[in-house]
Amino acid sequence: MLERLFQLSKHGTSVSTEVLAGATTFMTMSYIVVVQPALFAQAGIDFGAVLMATCLSAALASLVMGLWANYPVALAPGMGENFFFIYTIVLGLGVPWQNALGMVFLSGVIFILLSCFNIREMVLDAIPDGLRQAITAGIGAFILVIGLGHAGVLVRDQALWSRLLAPEGLPSLFTRGNFAALVDLFRVYGPFPGLDRVHLVALTALAASVLLLWIRVRGALLLGMLTAGAVAYALDLMQWHGLCAVPPDIRPTLFKLELGGLFTWKLFPLVLVFLFMDLFDTIGTLVGVSEQAGLTGPDGRLPRARQALLSDAVGTAAGALLGTSTVTSYIESAAGVQAGGRTGLTAVVCAAFFLLATFFSPLASSVGSGVTTASGITLYPVTAAALIIVGAMMLRSLGRLRGHSWQTWVSGVLVVVGMPLTYSIADGLALGFVSYPLLHLASGRGKQVSWLIYALGSIFVFRYLFL
């Protein structure tokens, strides 16, 4: 049955490999089970209900991705979209969280319509090969920075970034003081001159994972994370909250979304922001992970792209009904691909773990809650090594830009640098899609660029100027 559903032999994989890959993917993204409800609790939204909504929406979307699209890509409420939901919409603009859920639902419905008319599939097919390679490398750089951040080696200063990019700060961005601040944007903490317990856990996992990969042990990344978990527990960095419990009550958020009052000039543009963020995050992740897994066709196109794109659209709409923010494809799926995942069975296994997490919420909180430092920064040293290794390996795609035109090379480098610096796949893509047609126009080669790339570049410009 599994062979018929997922064509395992065609993709050169096996059930055991896919199960290991699914477990690896879940481990690297399990933090969302705790981070999402903790974030929503700041706006007075019930912690347990959001935990249930997060797990159920992730399981549903990952099941759709695995069974229908047959891709090893797991989905869950997206990081970035959730911060926009809470800090910008609810706490910043004072929009009730029920209306914010309505915005997410509307963006999901629009997604479904765009997918049904193959508009998103056209966008995927229009991306030039050089930019595809750059997107893969950019996501690798992004994952690498996330891994270093989880290890406590590289900490992103969000407050400083927001100050530098504030509209009133743009004219003086490159003054001496701001330039010094820009250099300090990613502040490096250890492991030199002092090695603390968090760094020790991350370095132990990194050493174990590299050694296991070198001697070709199956499930090397998963075994590395389990080793790190044991060390973290021994060093009192992982608190044991128990094994299992009755799943929390989801009723405080279930079907609580409100659509009234959203169709106004003030609020509807925010629906479009949710739409753009999810659209380009998903496109970037699918391109990057599919290139890494070797799932693209000889013409560079993604088979079953429509089904893959519909998966997160359905997940977003369902997640809003359950009570959580935008559901999107997770770049941590690259860890499962590195572990050997090649089919949708990886996503199905990950979905099963999300369902189990509703019954094992104390265990999930033990693994995914991370370590909070004295400065209030939460680190995840147990999963950091897997992300560092996967990110470094994906960066190899940057070498495939060799042979492309200088215009493609410059745009590609902007994508690779932009994703980790902006901490956003969508913003990194914006640099590429805007610079690519402009550089071709400036060099007299504008006719070589697809009209759809010009349209995408214009959409990005419109978003940043008017939304």
C-alpha positions in Angstrom: 0.0 0.0 0.0 2.8 2.4 0.9 4.6 1.6 -2.3 1.4 2.4 -4.3 0.8 5.7 -2.4 4.3 7.1 -2.3 6.3 5.2 -5.1 9.1 4.5 -2.7 11.3 2.4 -5.0 11.0 5.0 -7.8 12.4 7.6 -5.5 15.2 5.3 -4.2 14.0 5.2 -0.6 12.4 2.9 1.9 9.8 2.9 4.7 12.4 3.0 7.5 14.3 5.8 5.8 11.1 7.9 5.4 10.2 7.3 9.1 13.6 8.4 10.2 13.3 11.5 8.0 9.8 12.3 9.3 11.1 12.0 12.9 14.1 14.3 12.1 11.8 16.9 10.5 9.5 16.9 13.5 12.4 17.2 15.9 13.8 20.3 14.1 10.4 22.0 14.0 8.9 20.8 17.3 9.6 24.1 18.9 6.5 25.6 17.2 4.3 23.4 19.5 5.5 25.5 22.4 6.5 28.8 20.8 3.1 29.4 19.0 0.9 29.2 22.1 3.4 31.1 24.2 3.4 33.9 21.7 -0.4 34.0 21.4 -0.8 34.0 25.2 0.8 37.5 25.2 -2.4 38.7 23.5 -4.6 36.9 26.0 -5.4 33.9 23.8 -5.8 30.6 25.5 -2.4 28.7 25.6 -3.9 25.1 25.5 -6.3 25.9 22.7 -3.6 27.4 20.5 -1.4 24.4 21.2 -4.2 22.2 19.9 -4.9 24.4 16.9 -1.1 24.4 16.1 -0.8 20.6 16.2 -4.0 19.9 14.4 -3.4 22.4 11.6 0.2 21.2 11.1 -1.0 17.6 11.0 -3.8 18.3 8.5 -1.6 20.3 6.2 1.3 17.9 6.3 -1.1 15.0 5.6 -2.5 16.8 2.6 1.1 17.5 1.4 2.2 13.9 1.9 -0.8 12.0 0.6 -1.8 14.3 -2.3 1.3 16.1 -3.4 3.8 13.3 -2.3 6.5 15.8 -1.2 8.7 15.4 1.9 7.7 18.8 3.1 6.0 19.4 6.5 3.8 22.4 7.3 2.9 24.3 10.5 2.1 27.9 11.6 4.9 30.0 10.1 7.5 31.9 12.1 7.4 35.5 10.9 3.7 35.3 10.0 2.9 34.6 13.7 4.9 37.6 14.9 3.2 39.8 12.3 -0.2 38.4 13.6 0.5 39.2 17.3 2.8 42.2 17.4 1.7 44.1 14.3 -2.0 43.3 14.0 -3.3 42.5 17.4 -1.0 44.3 19.9 0.3 47.0 17.5 -2.9 48.0 15.6 -5.4 46.9 18.3 -7.3 44.6 16.0 -9.2 41.9 18.0 -7.5 38.5 17.6 -10.8 37.1 16.2 -10.7 39.6 13.3 -7.0 38.8 12.8 -8.0 35.1 12.4 -10.5 36.3 9.9 -7.7 38.0 7.9 -5.7 34.7 7.9 -8.8 32.8 6.8 -9.5 35.2 3.9 -5.8 35.0 2.8 -6.2 31.2 2.8 -9.3 31.3 0.7 -7.6 33.6 -1.8 -4.7 31.2 -1.9 -7.0 28.3 -2.8 -8.5 30.4 -5.6 -5.1 31.3 -7.0 -4.1 27.7 -6.9 -7.2 26.5 -8.6 -6.5 28.9 -11.5 -2.9 27.7 -11.6 -1.6 31.2 -11.0 0.9 30.1 -8.3 2.1 27.2 -10.5 2.8 29.7 -13.2 4.9 31.8 -10.8 6.9 28.6 -9.9 7.5 27.8 -13.5 8.6 31.3 -14.4 11.5 31.4 -12.0 14.8 31.2 -14.0 17.2 28.3 -13.2 19.8 30.7 -11.8 17.4 32.1 -9.3 16.2 28.6 -8.4 19.8 27.7 -7.4 20.1 31.0 -5.5 16.9 30.4 -3.6 18.2 26.9 -2.5 21.5 28.5 -1.4 19.6 31.4 0.3 17.4 29.1 2.3 20.6 27.2 3.2 22.1 30.4 4.5 18.9 31.2 6.4 18.8 27.8 8.0 22.5 28.1 8.9 21.8 31.5 10.6 18.8 30.0 12.4 20.9 27.1 13.6 23.6 29.4 14.9 21.0 31.5 16.6 19.5 28.4 18.3 23.0 27.4 19.5 23.5 30.9 21.1 26.4 31.6 18.8 24.7 34.2 16.6 21.9 36.2 18.1 19.8 38.5 15.9 19.0 41.9 17.4 15.4 42.4 16.2 15.0 45.8 17.9 18.1 47.1 16.2 17.0 45.8 12.8 13.5 47.4 13.2 15.2 50.8 14.1 17.5 50.7 11.1 14.7 49.9 8.6 12.2 52.3 10.1 11.1 54.9 7.4 12.5 57.8 9.4 15.8 56.0 9.7 16.4 55.2 6.0 17.9 58.6 5.0 20.7 58.2 7.6 21.1 54.4 7.3 24.7 54.6 6.0 26.0 57.2 8.5 29.0 56.1 10.5 26.9 55.4 13.6 24.3 53.4 11.8 26.9 51.5 9.8 28.5 50.4 13.0 25.1 49.3 14.3 24.5 47.4 11.1 27.8 45.5 11.5 26.7 44.7 15.0 23.3 43.5 13.8 24.1 39.9 14.4 26.0 39.8 17.6 28.3 36.8 18.2 28.2 35.2 21.6 30.9 32.6 22.4 31.9 29.9 22.3 35.0 32.1 22.7 36.2 33.3 25.1 33.8 31.4 27.4 32.1 28.1 26.8 28.8 27.7 28.6 26.4 24.8 28.9 24.2 25.9 25.9 27.2 26.0 23.6 28.4 22.6 25.0 25.1 21.0 24.1 25.1 22.4 20.6 28.8 21.5 20.0 28.2 18.0 21.3 25.3 17.5 18.9 27.3 19.0 16.0 30.3 16.7 16.7 28.1 13.6 17.0 26.1 14.4 13.9 29.2 15.1 11.8 30.9 11.9 13.0 27.8 9.8 12.3 27.4 11.4 8.8 31.1 10.7 8.1 30.8 7.0 8.9 27.4 6.9 7.1 25.1 6.0 9.9 21.4 6.1 9.1 19.5 8.7 11.0 22.7 10.6 11.9 20.9 14.0 12.4 18.2 12.4 14.6 20.8 10.5 16.7 22.7 13.7 17.0 19.7 15.5 18.4 18.9 12.6 20.8 22.5 12.8 22.0 22.2 16.6 22.6 18.9 16.0 24.4 20.6 13.6 26.8 23.5 16.1 27.4 21.0 18.9 27.9 19.0 16.9 30.5 22.3 16.0 32.3 23.3 19.6 32.4 19.9 20.7 33.8 19.0 22.6 30.6 16.0 20.5 29.8 13.2 20.5 32.3 11.1 17.3 32.5 7.5 18.2 32.5 6.1 14.7 32.3 5.2 12.2 29.5 1.6 12.6 28.6 -1.7 14.3 29.5 -5.2 14.8 28.3 -5.2 17.0 25.2 -6.1 20.7 26.0 -9.5 22.1 25.2 -9.6 23.7 21.8 -13.0 25.4 22.2 -11.7 28.8 23.3 -10.3 29.4 19.7 -12.3 27.0 17.6 -14.4 28.8 15.0 -13.9 32.1 16.8 -12.8 34.0 13.8 -14.7 37.2 12.8 -15.0 38.4 9.2 -17.1 41.5 9.9 -15.4 44.8 9.2 -12.4 43.4 7.3 -13.5 44.7 3.9 -12.3 48.2 4.5 -9.4 50.3 3.2 -7.8 50.1 6.6 -7.9 46.3 7.2 -8.2 44.5 3.8 -4.6 45.5 2.8 -3.4 43.5 5.8 -5.1 40.4 4.3 -2.9 41.0 1.2 0.2 41.2 3.4 -0.6 37.8 4.9 -1.2 36.6 1.3 2.2 37.8 0.0 4.1 36.5 3.0 2.7 33.0 2.7 2.8 32.9 -1.1 6.5 33.7 -1.4 7.6 31.8 1.7 6.0 28.7 0.3 7.4 29.1 -3.2 10.9 29.7 -1.8 10.7 26.6 0.5 9.3 24.3 -2.2 11.9 25.4 -4.7 14.8 25.0 -2.2 13.7 21.7 -0.6 12.8 20.2 -4.0 16.1 21.1 -5.5 17.9 19.6 -2.5 15.9 16.4 -2.8 16.3 16.1 -6.6 12.6 16.2 -7.1 12.5 18.8 -9.9 12.0 17.6 -13.5 14.6 17.8 -16.3 13.0 21.1 -17.4 13.3 22.5 -13.8 9.6 22.4 -13.2 8.1 20.9 -10.0 5.8 17.9 -10.6 2.5 18.1 -8.8 3.2 21.8 -8.0 -0.5 22.6 -7.8 -1.2 20.0 -5.2 1.8 21.1 -3.1 0.7 24.8 -3.3 -2.9 23.9 -2.4 -1.7 22.0 0.8 -0.6 25.2 2.6 -3.6 27.1 1.3 -5.9 24.5 2.8 -3.8 24.4 6.0 -4.0 28.2 6.3 -7.8 28.3 6.0 -8.2 25.3 8.4 -5.7 26.8 10.8 -7.7 30.0 11.1 -10.8 28.0 11.8 -9.1 26.1 14.5 -7.5 29.3 16.0 -3.9 29.8 14.7 -2.0 32.0 12.3 -0.8 31.3 8.7 0.2 27.7 8.0 3.1 27.4 5.6 5.8 25.0 4.4 8.7 24.7 6.8 12.3 25.1 5.7 13.2 22.6 8.5 11.9 20.0 6.1 15.4 20.2 4.6 16.7 18.3 7.6 14.4 15.4 6.8 15.5 15.5 3.2 19.1 15.4 4.4 18.2 12.3 6.5 16.9 10.6 3.3 13.3 11.7 3.0 12.2 11.7 -0.7 8.4 11.1 -0.6 5.2 12.3 1.1 5.6 9.5 3.6 8.1 11.8 5.4 5.4 14.4 5.8 2.8 11.8 6.9 5.1 10.6 9.6 5.7 14.2 10.7 1.9 14.7 10.8 1.6 11.7 13.0 4.1 13.1 15.5 2.1 16.4 15.6 -1.1 14.4 16.4 0.8 12.5 19.1 2.1 15.8 20.5 -1.5 16.7 21.5 -1.4 13.7 23.9 2.2 14.1 24.8 2.1 17.9 25.4 4.3 17.7 28.5 7.0 15.8 26.6 6.7 18.2 23.6 7.1 21.1 26.0 10.2 19.5 27.5 11.8 19.1 24.1 10.6 22.2 22.4 10.6 24.8 25.1 14.3 25.6 24.7 16.5 27.5 27.2 15.8 31.1 28.1 18.8 33.1 29.0 19.1 35.9 31.5 18.6 38.5 28.7 15.3 36.9 27.7 16.6 35.2 24.6 15.3 31.6 24.0 17.8 29.2 22.6 17.3 25.7 21.2 20.7 23.9 21.4 19.2 20.4 21.0 18.1 21.0 17.4 20.8 23.6 16.4 23.4 21.2 15.0 21.0 19.7 12.5 20.1 23.0 11.1 23.7 24.1 10.9 24.7 21.0 9.0 21.7 21.2 6.6 22.2 24.9 5.9 25.9 24.4 5.1 25.1 21.6 2.7 22.4 23.6 0.9 24.8 26.5 0.4 26.6 24.3 -2.1 23.9 25.3 -4.6 25.6 28.7 -4.8 28.4 27.1 -6.9 25.8 26.2 -9.6 25.4 29.9 -10.4 28.8 29.6 -12.2 28.2 29.9 -15.9 25.1 32.1 -15.6 25.1 35.8 -16.7 26.4 38.4 -14.4 22.9 39.8 -14.0 21.7 36.4 -12.7 24.8 36.2 -10.4 24.2 39.6 -8.8 20.5 38.9 -8.3 21.3 35.4 -6.9 23.8 36.8 -4.4 21.2 39.4 -3.2 18.8 36.5 -2.6 21.4 34.5 -0.7 22.5 37.5 1.4 19.0 38.9 1.8 17.2 35.9 3.3 19.4 35.6 6.5 19.8 39.4 6.9 16.1 40.1 6.7 15.2 36.8 8.5 12.6 36.3 5.8 12.3 34.1 2.7 9.8 36.5 1.2 12.0 39.5 1.7 15.0 37.7 0.3 13.0 36.7 -2.8 12.0 40.4 -3.2 15.6 41.4 -3.6 16.0 38.8 -6.4 12.7 39.4 -8.2 13.2 43.2 -8.2 16.9 43.3 -9.2 16.7 40.5 -11.8 14.5 42.4 -14.3 16.0 45.8 -13.5 19.6 44.6 -14.2 18.5 43.0 -17.5 16.7 46.2 -18.5 19.8 48.3 -17.6 22.1 46.1 -19.7 19.8 46.0 -22.8 18.6 42.4 -22.2 15.1 43.1 -21.0 13.5 41.0 -23.6 15.1 37.9 -22.2 13.0 38.2 -19.0 9.6 36.7 -18.7 6.7 39.1 -18.4 5.7 37.2 -15.2 9.0 38.1 -13.6 8.3 41.8 -14.3 4.9 41.3 -12.7 6.3 39.7 -9.6 8.9 42.5 -9.3 6.1 45.1 -9.5 4.1 43.2 -6.9 7.0 43.3 -4.5 7.5 47.0 -5.1 3.8 47.7 -4.6 3.8 45.7 -1.3 6.7 47.6 0.2 5.5 51.0 -1.0 1.8 50.8 -0.2 1.1 47.9 2.2 
